[in-house]
Amino acid sequence: MKLRSWFSATCSSHESTVSIPQPQPSYQKRHVVSDSSSSSDNPSSSSSTCDTCSTSLHSNLSLQTLPSVPSLQKLISQLDAPNLSVSHLCFTTLTPTPSSSSLPITCLAVHHNRLYAASGHEINVYDRADFSHLDSFNAHDPSSGSVKSVSFSDGKVFTAHQDCKIKVWEIIPGKRHRLLTTLPTVNDRLLRFALPKNYVSIRRHVKRLWIQHADAVTGIAVNNGLVYSVSWDKTLKIWRDSNLRCVESVKAHEDALSAVAVAKDGTVYTGSADRRIRVWARPQDEKRHVLVATLEKHKSAVNALALNDDGSVLFSGACDRSILAWEREDSANHMAVTGALRGHGKAILCLFNVGDLLLSGSADRTVRMWRRGEDGSYCCLGVLEGHVKPVKALVAVTGESGGGVVSVVSGSLDGAVKVWHVSVSEAIKEQKML
């Protein structure tokens, strides 16, 4: 499998406990000048100048990979908000205690007031209000391998694991988590194991039930009572949340699947190491999903997908260092590429959309913040720096009071989870551009 060597770096079989250090904020505030600028008032951020100087080179590298795709970035002076002001504060860093090994952060998720951070095979839960540690679960099962994805549906927590399984957890009193079952369930397997037609070949002389994933489960998405899972076994499987039964399995790609996103209307997007994004939908009165379109522009493995709030824009990140933006064409029910966001120097590993902001994490150890303008163009609002290894996971929520404040959480293969407070506002008075 093409991705096995890369993803194996995120696996470990050691346990860790997480302690919360005292916050040591580093404050950064500036006016945005261009799509790729990055300045800092904090002398400890020594890499900001280097990043600014090398952004042009990074963009050129991406342009060389995808020369036919236009860039969507604009200078801030060309946008409708020339006095846009951005500040970001690294509020705290969550790290394992010194007595335990530093396991890589493989995924992050937010549910209500809880933050979930998967560190190797263990999942730690924090209170988002004060980042106190609430619970750790799956800590005693290192054989399950690293946790690839965490999602939520109807009071249940779904976790995807490298050992080909999906675990289902319930939250019990005391904010603890208890294992309900593992997918496919025992009942589901017993119902199907007797009939030869329920088996599929996964390699020579090896067969499995079609309801079973045959390799690491890399992503989970939930929508309207259905749970969608993708795997290195090249399949997309769909589970019914109410009875936890597998209702459909689709041979989705020619290589390992690494990402899945589902729009509110039920349209499914899958990204793969075969460099393609495929679009799936279930026609009315039909029981199975059908292939609607294949999106081909990336020149290397697709690692991440994200949809904007209304599902009208799809973002994809790949090893070619570019983020592509896809929008729905009026004449078709699928997406067409509109342009690329360039600036990262290495592979895009994760994407997250919140409001009008897109966050991207990369193997270049940075997080970039992008904002969409009314004309469909984008500008890079800033670069969050501080991780010493690739940024593997991102999650963000808007502040309860609004005002352009966003709480961003980034997780890295260095084992650290950083919490950032980002504020985006327009200055009342016209100020001199920096």
RAQUITA-V34867 format. One record per pair of residues at least 24 apart in sequence whose ideal C-beta (glycine too) atoms are under 7 Angstrom apart, sorted by the first residue. I is the first residue (numbers start at 1). J is the second residue. Records with the same first field share a line. If there is no record, write none. Layout:
I = J ; J
This chain:
1 = 232 ; 256
2 = 255 ; 256 ; 273 ; 301
3 = 232 ; 256 ; 258 ; 273 ; 301
9 = 413
10 = 104 ; 106 ; 146 ; 392 ; 413
11 = 120 ; 145 ; 146 ; 162
12 = 103 ; 120
13 = 121 ; 142
14 = 100 ; 101 ; 103 ; 120
15 = 100 ; 122 ; 139
16 = 96 ; 100 ; 101 ; 103 ; 119 ; 122
17 = 96 ; 97 ; 100
18 = 94 ; 96 ; 124 ; 133
19 = 97
20 = 92 ; 94 ; 131 ; 132 ; 133
21 = 92 ; 93
23 = 91 ; 92
25 = 89 ; 90 ; 91
26 = 90
27 = 89
28 = 87 ; 88
29 = 87
30 = 86 ; 434
31 = 85 ; 431 ; 433 ; 434
32 = 76 ; 84 ; 86 ; 379 ; 381
33 = 76 ; 433 ; 434
34 = 75 ; 76
35 = 73 ; 74 ; 75 ; 379 ; 380
36 = 343 ; 380
38 = 382 ; 383
39 = 434
45 = 385
47 = 385
48 = 385
51 = 366 ; 383 ; 385
54 = 345
55 = 343
58 = 321 ; 343 ; 344 ; 345
59 = 342 ; 343
61 = 321
62 = 320 ; 321 ; 322 ; 340 ; 342
63 = 342
65 = 299 ; 320 ; 321 ; 322
66 = 297 ; 299 ; 320 ; 322 ; 340
69 = 297 ; 324 ; 337 ; 339 ; 340
70 = 339
71 = 339 ; 340 ; 342
72 = 325 ; 338 ; 339 ; 340 ; 341 ; 377 ; 378
73 = 341 ; 342 ; 378 ; 379 ; 380
74 = 377 ; 379
76 = 379
77 = 433
79 = 373 ; 379
80 = 373 ; 374
81 = 426
83 = 426 ; 427 ; 430 ; 431
84 = 424 ; 426
85 = 425 ; 427
86 = 381 ; 382 ; 424
87 = 423
88 = 382 ; 384 ; 420 ; 421 ; 422
89 = 420 ; 421
90 = 386 ; 418 ; 420
91 = 419 ; 420 ; 421
92 = 131 ; 419
93 = 416 ; 417 ; 418
94 = 126 ; 131 ; 417
95 = 415 ; 416
96 = 415
102 = 414 ; 415
103 = 415
104 = 392 ; 413 ; 415
105 = 392 ; 393 ; 411 ; 412 ; 415 ; 417
106 = 146 ; 147 ; 148 ; 392 ; 393
107 = 147 ; 148 ; 149 ; 150 ; 393
108 = 393 ; 394 ; 395 ; 409 ; 411
109 = 150 ; 151 ; 395
110 = 395 ; 397
111 = 152
115 = 409
116 = 150
117 = 411 ; 417
118 = 147 ; 150
119 = 415
120 = 146
121 = 145 ; 146 ; 147
123 = 147 ; 150 ; 159
131 = 419
134 = 175
135 = 175 ; 176 ; 177
137 = 169 ; 177
145 = 216
148 = 216 ; 217 ; 218 ; 219
149 = 218 ; 219 ; 220
151 = 220 ; 221 ; 222
152 = 222
153 = 222 ; 227 ; 241
154 = 241
156 = 180
158 = 220 ; 227
160 = 217 ; 218 ; 219 ; 220 ; 229
161 = 217
162 = 216
164 = 213 ; 214 ; 215 ; 216 ; 217
165 = 217
166 = 217 ; 220 ; 229
168 = 244
181 = 244
183 = 239 ; 244
184 = 211 ; 212 ; 246
185 = 244
188 = 245 ; 246
202 = 233
210 = 249
211 = 246 ; 249
213 = 237
218 = 257 ; 258
219 = 258 ; 259 ; 260
221 = 260 ; 261 ; 262
223 = 262 ; 266
224 = 266
228 = 260 ; 262 ; 268
230 = 257 ; 260 ; 270
231 = 257
232 = 256 ; 257
236 = 270 ; 280
248 = 288 ; 289
250 = 280 ; 289
252 = 278
253 = 278
258 = 301 ; 302 ; 303
259 = 302 ; 303 ; 304 ; 305
260 = 305
261 = 305 ; 306 ; 307
263 = 307 ; 311
264 = 311
265 = 311
269 = 305 ; 314
271 = 302 ; 305 ; 316
272 = 302
273 = 301
275 = 299 ; 300 ; 301 ; 302
277 = 302 ; 316
279 = 334 ; 335
292 = 333 ; 334
293 = 334
295 = 326 ; 335
297 = 324 ; 337
298 = 324
303 = 347 ; 348 ; 349
304 = 348 ; 349 ; 350 ; 351
305 = 351
306 = 351 ; 352 ; 353 ; 358
307 = 353
308 = 353
309 = 355
315 = 351 ; 353 ; 358
317 = 348 ; 351 ; 360
318 = 348
319 = 347
321 = 345 ; 346 ; 347 ; 348
323 = 348 ; 351 ; 360
338 = 376
341 = 370 ; 378
343 = 368 ; 380
344 = 368
349 = 390 ; 391 ; 392
350 = 391 ; 392 ; 393 ; 394
352 = 394 ; 395 ; 396
354 = 396 ; 397 ; 398 ; 406
355 = 398
357 = 406
359 = 394 ; 396 ; 408
361 = 391 ; 392 ; 394 ; 410
362 = 390 ; 391
363 = 390
365 = 389 ; 390 ; 391
366 = 391
367 = 391 ; 394 ; 410
369 = 422
371 = 424
381 = 424
384 = 410 ; 420
386 = 418
387 = 412 ; 414 ; 416 ; 418
388 = 414
389 = 413 ; 414
